[in-house]
Structures are given as C-alpha cells and as structure tokens.
Amino acid sequence: MKRIIASVSVAAAVLSACGSPVEKNSRFADYVTVEIGKEETGLLDGISDNGKEVLNLYRFAAMEADKIYWQQAFGDRTAIDTLSDGAVKDYALVNYGAWDRLNGKAFIPGYSETMPEGLRFYPEDMTDREFLEFDDPDKFSPYTLIRRGEDGKLKCVWYHEAYAPNIEKICNYLRAAADITIVPSVREYLLAKAEALASDDYEGSECKWLEMDNSRMDLVIGPNESKDDHKYGIKRSYNAYVVLKDLKTTEYLSSIAAKMGELQAALPCSEEYRNGFTPGNSSNIFACDALYYAGGANAGIKDIAINLPFDSAVQAEVGTRTILMKNVISAKFNHIIFPLAQLMISEDDRELVDSDAFFWNVAFREVAHGLGVKTTTDGRDVSEALGNLALTIEEAKALALGVYFSSLMSNSLGTSNIVTRKNCFTTFLAAILRASRFGSKETVGTGNLICYNYIKEAGAISRHPDGCYYIDWNHAEEAIASLASELLEIQALGDYGKAKDFISRYSVIDKDLDADMHNLRLEQIPADIRFSFVW
C-alpha cells in the first residue's frame, strides 16, 4: 500500500496519531489545511503569459461567485468579518456562516440552533402550505429565490436580478477572458456562459462547456447544484472551480468515457430500469489539479470530483463531464483515508487500502452520476418525483455504483495489475467510515451512512471488540450490487415514501460508528481538509 501519492503541501500537521498534534481545543482539529495552486511546484509549467492572464480572470470571476454564495448561505458577511474572536471568525469562514457543516449546529450565539433547511432561498417564516398554494410556476425553477413582496405575499426573484451587481462583474471577467483566449471553443463557452448567467437559461452554455474539450484550463462556475436546499431540493447554489487538466492521466481516462453505454447496460437492476436512459456520446472525463474553489465548492466539505451538468436533457443529448481533482484526492487519501485505515480496518485487510483504488472508486462514482435512472417509469423526472430526497438517494447510488463499476471494470480497463476487487472494496470501506463522520446534515454524509449501514446489515462488514472492521468476502460484492439495485428501483419508481423510509432506516449513527467518531477525534485524524490558496 502506498502511503504518499502526489506531493501535497500541508500547512497544519494533522496526519495521524503518530503526527504532530493539533490544538486539542480547536475546532480546526476536524480539518487539515492544504495549500493548492502553488506555482513553485511546477503546476503552471507550460502555461503562457496569456494563459495565466485568462486564469487570473477566472479567479476574479470565481471570487464574485463566492460573494453570491455568502448571500445564499448566510446573508451579510459583515457579521462574520467583524467578529472579535479570531478562532470563531476563522471557523465561520470555513463554514460560510454560523453553523458547523459537520453537524448542522450553530457555534455562534444569536442564530438559530440548527442551519435553516432552505438557507436563504426562501423566507424563514414561509410554511409548506403557503409554498404549495403559491401560484407561480417559476417557484420550481432552480434559479429563483422566493421572497415576500411589499404586500407580504410570496413572489419569485430570478438570480440574475437578485445578484445583478455580482453577475455583471462575472460576465465582464468572462468576456475579457474570451477576448484574449486563443482557443475558439473556450471563447464560445465563456460567451455562452456569460449569456446564461445574465438570463438564467443554462442549457446552451452547458452544451458549449461539454464541447470545450481541447483546453488545459477550465472554469466551472454558476448555480450548479441543489445540495444546500434541504427544504425542497430545488434551488441551486453558486460555486466555482478553477482547474488545470493533467493531460497524461486524462488521456488514460478517455477509455472510461468510451464505455458509458457499456456501463449503463451493466447496471445491477431490472432491465426496464436500465434501458430507460441512454447517455449522450460526448461524455468526457478529465483529471485535473485544482487551483481555486469558491462558493458552495469551498464551504465545509471539499469535493474531490464533480460530474456536471445535472440537467437530464443535456445528459441524454450530449453527456456529462467528470472532473477528478487529483491534488485534492491525494490530500484526502494521504491525510485521512490512510491513517484511518491503520486504525479501523483489520490487520488482515488494511494493506488492501490503496491510493489507486481510491482514485478509481472516485472516478466511477462520478461517472455513475451521469448514468442510471433519470426518468421514472411513469414519465416523471426523478429529481422532481423524489424532491428534497433526490440528492441523497443519488449520492448513495453513485457511491455504491462507484465501487461496483471499479471492481467490474478492473480487468477490461487493464487496471487489474494496479488494483484488485478487494482493493476497491476495502478502500471504499475506509472512505465511507471517514465520510460517515459528516452525519445526516450533509447529503454526502447521509449517502455514506446509508452505504455503511446497508453493507453492515448485509453481513459484508462487522466491527470487532478490538475496534477494527472485518470484511466477509462472501458477502461484500453481493451487498454492493443489492444496495445499488434497491436505490435504482427507488429512482425508477419515483417512490417518495419508500425513499423516505429507506433513508430513515439506513442513515442512523449506531453505537459502533459513534465510538469510531470519538476514536478518530482522540487519534486526531481530521474529518476533512480546508484550503490555503497560494496561487
């Protein structure tokens, strides 16, 4: 097993029980600080001065997206910037507000005890009945805020109107970058994205983004995901990623993109569910190094990969793009997954936890977001049918299919000499033990809890008195396939009640996992990372 993969600069020493201690009373014990975008590492080698100027414009645009997200998640950031307690202020900046993203509870006096389900997308005093009776179809748009008019009645406000000053600046930066780029497809994408942000009509720009596959630099920006809307699962948050493509690894990954149809056909579910969706033939997979995260991407738990767009029509017509953040994946494996495995996986199996297996599990997890069931058997969109539960079911589905596909494809992709099926499952176990610490307040936490409890109930894993998890290899692969099958069926039927019961049953933190969380804190193994941007 490899301890270190790609070199990552660490600013806070939180590695394992053998590493340097963190401040025991600091909330930052849950985070390890990682520098990204360091030019001295050679990250920007080969980027021309013109290209670096484009990257700077990308970063300026991302900074404006960050300001919009503050308004969506918290409100006036001045309330945070003026805090007198430096430690509390820093932690609020990590969490983009007064609530801890790891447990959903307030850590600053004067705010609601728990994070509002709808953040600032809806009026705090709005009732479900009031929303139901609000007669405006725009309320279901991912790109509208629900506000009260002067008469006290609900009204819709489009994002491009609510955040007009910031969006104007973003559009100006994108147009300036379009003026100086030498790559025609990049110019077309940037201009299309500016038009989309100014109108909240994104389909055209998403297609242009997927067509832009010949640039080493990429900017993902806009209201892309609805994971912050725990009330109805409708409204999308602003985020941004500035990344640089790793050309060599991306070329190798292209073999997966060519197999999207094959993977869809291999889904472990009823044939009628499997054949209801055909992925577009322009899907691609990029391996990138992250330079900058902003907005929802930078709040609390950091993404190690993304798969966009979420719109099923674009997925079917064109496809999706998976971006694997190589340097972020490396940081999380080196400083969280590896030391956790030494502590919590049985001695017989911990050597199977492997950095390459972690990479492939993540890769296929993101690919799985672009596959599966998109329309219910009675013709409804899955996200509409499952409402605020849709993302949780989707997250658990992608996690299960990630390790399922990774194991399935190890031979056909020629990776069996690098990772085995046992590598894939054991590394998956270490990863879900780590991410279950996020609890049920975060979609990613709930998805991992579902996987943990399901495979445990199926007899694939068991926790022994020594505090370690043992794997029953007679049940491991069967448990993963069964979990994926149940989740795909819930999506295919659009059964909200079954989804609710399934999540309720499997998203609990049992006594074993509760003990694990205490143990990980005692051993000073962080739950996640926070960034120090040096570019």
N, C-alpha and C positions, 0 to 999 in steps of 0.2 A: 504493500500500500504506500502511495506517495504522500508524504507529509506536506510538501510545498509544491505548488504548480507555478503559475506565472507569478513573478515577484510583485508584491504589493507593499507600498509604504504605509506603515502603521504609526499613527500618532498617539494612540493610547494603548498601553500594554495590557490587553485583556486577552490572553491566549488560552490558558488552561490553568489547572491547579498548580502546574509547575512554572507558570509565567510570573511576571511581575504583578503585584496586587494592585487592584483599583481602590479608590476611596470607598470604604465599606458603607458609608452613609450617603453616598452619592447616587442619585437616580441614574447617572450615566453608567453604573455598573451593568446595566442592561444593554449597553451599546459599546461597540469598539469603533474608534474613529479611524477612517481610512482616507488617505489622500488619493484623489483621482485627477487626471489631466495634467500630470507633471511632465513638462516638456523635456526635462533633463533625462527622462527615461528613454528618449528616442521616439516617443509616441507620435510626434508630429513630423518625423523624418519623411521627406518626400512630398510634404505639403508646401506648395509655392506660397510666396507672399500674398498673392491674390487669393489663394485658397484660405490662408489664415485670416484674411480680412472678411471673407464670407463666414468663417467660423465665428468671428467676433460679432458679426451682425446676428448670427443665430443665437448667440448667448444673450445679446441685448433683447432680442425678441422673447427668449425664454424668461428673462427677468420680469418682463411685463406680464407674462402668463402667470408668474409666481404671485404678482400683486393681485391679479384677478382671483387666484385661488384663496388668498387670505380673506378676501371679501366673501367668498363662497363658504369657507370653512369656519370662519370666526367673526369677521367684521373688521372693525377699525384696529389695525395692527398697532397703533399708537399705545393702546392699553397694555401691550406686551413690551414695547420698546421702552416705556417709562417705568417698568418695574424696578424697584430698588435692590431686590435680592438677585444678584448676578446668576446664581445657580438655577433659581426658578426661571429667570428670564431665558437662559440658555436652553433649559428643558422645554419651555414653551415654544421656542423657535424650532426645536426638533419636531415637536408635535403639532405645530401650526395652530396653537391655541391653548386653552386652559385644561384640556382633557388629555390624559395619558392614552396614547394609541394602543398600548399593550393591554389595557383593561377597561378603557372607556370611561374612567372615573376622573373627576376634576381634582387637580392638585393645586389650584389657586382658589382662595376663598372668594365668595361673591358670585360664583357661577353655578349653574345647575349641577346637581350631584353627578349626573351622567351626561355624556355627549348627546346632544339632540339628534334624534333619528334622522331628521331631514336637514341637519345643519342649518344653513341659511337659504335653502332653496324654497322654503315655504314659511308662512307666518307661524310663529311659535304657538299662537292660540288657535290655529286652524284645526277643526275637527275632521275626522274621516267623512262624516256625513256631509259636512259643508263642502269638502272637495268633491265628493260624489255628485252633489247637486249643482256644482259649478258648471254651467252650460257653456263651455268653450272648448272645442276640440284641441286647441293649442296647449291645453294643460298637460296633454300626454306627450308633448314634444320634449326630447332630451335637452333642448336648448332654450327653454323658457323658465323664468322664475315666477313663482306665484306670490303676488303682493296684494295689499289692500289699497283700494283707491281712497279718495277723499271721503267717499260715502260709506267707507267701511266694508264694501263688497270686494270679493276677490277679483283679481284681474291678472292677465298674463303679460309679462315683460320679456321680450326677447333678449338673449345675451348680448347681441351686438348693440342693443340700445342701453342696457343696464351698465355695460362696461365699455362704453364708446371711447372714452379717452385712452384707455389702455390698448384697446383693439386697434385704434388708429395708429398708435405707435408701433404695434406689432406689424401691421400691414406695411408701414413705411420701411421698417427694417427688412421685411421680406422682399419688397420691391427693390430696395437698394441692393440687396444680395443678388436678386435676379439680374440687375443691370450689369454686375461685374463678373458673374459666373461665366465660365467658358463652355459649360456643358448644357446643351439645349434642353435636355429632359429635366434638368434641375431648374432651369428658368421657367419652364412650363409649369412645373409643380409649385414653385414658390408663388407665381402669379395666380394660379388656381386656388392655392391655399389662402392668399390674401382676399380674394373674392369671396371665398367660403366663410371666412371669419367675419367679413363685413355684412354677410347676409344670412348666416346660419343655415346654409344649404351646402352640405359637405360631400355629396356623392361624387361629383365631378373631380374634386381635389383628391379624394381617396383613390380614384382610378389613376389619376396622374401620378400619385405617390407610388403606387404599385408598379407603374410603368417605368419609374425612375430607378433603374437597377444598375446603372453604369457609373455611379458616383461613389467615391470613397467616403464622402461626408454625408451625413443625414441629419435632418431636423424633424423630429416628431413633435407636433405642437397642436394644441386645441382642446376642446372639451371631448375627450376620447372615451372615458369610462364612467360608469354609474355606480361604482362600488361604494361611494360615500353616501349615497341616498339609501339609507336603511329603512326609510319610511315606505316608499313605493317602488324603489329600484328603477326610477325613470331618469332623473336629472344627472347629467354628466359633468364631471369636474374638469377644470383646466389643468393640464400638465404639459411638460416639455422635456425632451431628451435631446442632447447634442451628442452624437456618436461618430466614431471613425471605424470604417469597415476593416476587418482583418481579411485581406484578400485570399491568403492561402487557405485558411480554415473555411472561409465562405465557399470557396471552390469545392472543397471536400463535402460540404453540407448540401451542395446542389443535388446530390444523389437522393436525398430525402424528399426534396420538393418534387422530384420526378415520380415519386411513389405515392403521391397524395391519394390518387384513385385506388391504388392497391391497399393502402391503409384503411380507407373508408370501407372497402369490401371486407376487411378483416375485423371489423368491429364485433366484439363479443355480445351480440344481441340478435333479436328476431330479424329475419331478412326484410320484413316490411318496414322496420325502422331504419335499417341500414341503407336501403335503396331510396329513401325519401329525399336525399340530398346528394348532389354531385358538386364537388369543389371545383372552382374555376381553375383553368390550366395555366394561369400566370402566377401562381403562388411561388414565393421565394423565401429562403432562409439565409440570414446574414449573421455572421459572427462579428461583433463589434466591441470596441473599447469605449466605455462611457467617458465623456469629458464633463458633462454637466447635467444635473437633474433639477427640475423646478416644479413648483406647484404640487399637485397631488402625488407626483412621482417622488418627491423629496420628503413627504410627510410620513414620519414614523417608519414603518417597514419599507425597505427599499426593494424594488423589483429587480430580479436578476435576468428577466426576459420579458418580452411583450409580444403579443400577437394581435395585429390590427389589420383592417378595421373590424368593428363588431357588427356592422350592418350586414345582415344575412344576404341581402340582394347583391351587394358588392362581392361578398364571399362567393356566391354562386356564379356571378357573371365574370369576375376577374380572378378572385382568390384572396389570399391573405399574405402578409409579410410577418415572419417571425424574426425578431432581433434578439440574439443571445448576447448579453453583456459579459464578455469574457473576464474582464478585470473584476467585476462585481461578483461573478460566480466564484472566481478564485479566492476572493477575500472571504466570502461566506464559508467556503469549504475549509480553508486554512485555519480560520479563527473560531469557527463554530462547529461545523459538522465533524471534523476530525477529532478535536478534543472531546466532544460529546460522545463519539463512538467509543473512545477509550474508557469512558466512564460508565456507559449504559448498555453497550452491546456485549454479549457473552464472549468470553475469551476465544471460543471456537470460531466465532463468526466475525469478530471486529476487524480482522485483517482483510475481510472482503469489502469493507467500505473504501471506495476508490474514487479519486477525483475525476477520472474519465467517465465512470458510471454516473456520477453526479451530473456531469455535463450532458450526457446523452439523455438521462431522465428529464432534465430541464428542457432539452431541445424537443423531445417528443411530447412533453406536457404542453408546450406552447403550440406545437403543430396540432395537437388534439383540439385546441380551441377553435381551429378552423375546419374541423371535421365533426361528424356525429349527426345529431338531430337538430334541425333548425326550424322545422315546421311540424306541428302536432298532426296526428292522424286525421283530425277534423278540420285542418287547414289554418289553424291559428299560428301566429309567431310564438315560439317557445318563451321568449322573454316577456311577452305580453300575458301569456297564459299563466306563467309562474310568478309574475310580478316581482315583489321585493325578495322572493326566494330564488329567483332565476340565477343570479350570480353565484350564490352559494352552491347550488346543485351543479352549475357549470364548473366551478372551481374544483369540486370533489371529482367530477367526471374527468377533467383534464389531468388531475393528479394520478388517478387510477389508470387512465389510458397511457399516461406518460411512461410509467414503468412497464405496463403491458406491451406497448409498442417497442420500447427499448429492448426488452427481453426477446420479443418476437423477431425483431429485425437485426439482431446482433450478427446472425450468420449471413443474411442476404446483403448486408451493408459492409461486410468484411471487417466488422469490429470485434468479432469473437476472439481474435487474438489479443485484443486490448481489454475488453470487459466480457464477463460471462453473465448468465441469467442470475446467478447467485450474487454477483457483484451488484447488479441492478436492484434486486430486491432489498439486500442488506443496506445499501446506500439510501434507498427510498425510506426504509425504516428509520435510519438515523435522521433523515431530513424531516420526516413527519413528527418525530419526537421533538425536534428543535422548534418547528413551526407551530406545534400544538400549544406552545407557551403563549402564543398571541391570543388564545382564548376565543370565545364566541362573539366578541365585539367587533372583530375584523373578519371580513369574508375569507381571507386566506387562512386565518386561524381556524374558523369553523370548518372549512374544507378539509384541513389536515386532521382535525379532531374526528371528523366522520371517517376518514380513512383508518385512523388509529383504532377506533372502537370497533369498526366493522371487521378488520382483519384479526383483531384480538378475539372477538366473539366467534369468528370462524375457526379459531384454533391455530392460526398461522403463526402467532407470536404469544408468548407468555412471559410474565415478569416473575423472577425467582427471588427468594429471600436475600440473595446477595445484591439485589438492586439492579441486576442486569436482565436484558431481554434475550430470550432464546427463541430461535426460529424452528418451526416444524416444517421441513421442506416438503412433506407430503401434502400440505395444505396451502402453502404460500401462493403459488401461481393460480390455483383454483379460486382462492379468496379474492385476488385482484380481479380476475375475469368476472366473478359473480358480482362484485361491487360495481364495476363498470356497467354490467348488464342491467342492474337494477336502476342505476342513475339514468341510463339511456332510455329505459322504459318510462320513467317518470317524465322525462322531457318529451318523449313521443306522445304520451297520453295527455300531457299538459295538465296533470292531476295536481292541483294546488294542495288539496287536503293530504294526499299521500306524501308530497314533498315536505309539507309542514311536519307530519308525523315522523318521517324519515330523519329530518334534521333534528327534531326534538329528541329522538331516540339515540342518535349517534354523536351528538355534539356536546356530550357531557364530559366533564373532567372527573374521572374516577379517582379513587384513593391512591392507586398506583401512580397515575400521572401527576396528581397533586404532590406526592412525595418526590417524584422526579424533578418537578419545578423547584422545590425547596433545595434539593440536592445540587441542581445546576447553579443556583444562586450561591450556595455555600462554596462551591468549587470555582466560582467567579467566571463561569462560561457565559458570554453575552448572548442575549436573545437575537440581536441584530446589529447592523452597522449604521454609522452616521458618517456623512461625507465632510471632508475638508477639501474645498475646491481650490486648486493651486494654479489652474490654467487661466 
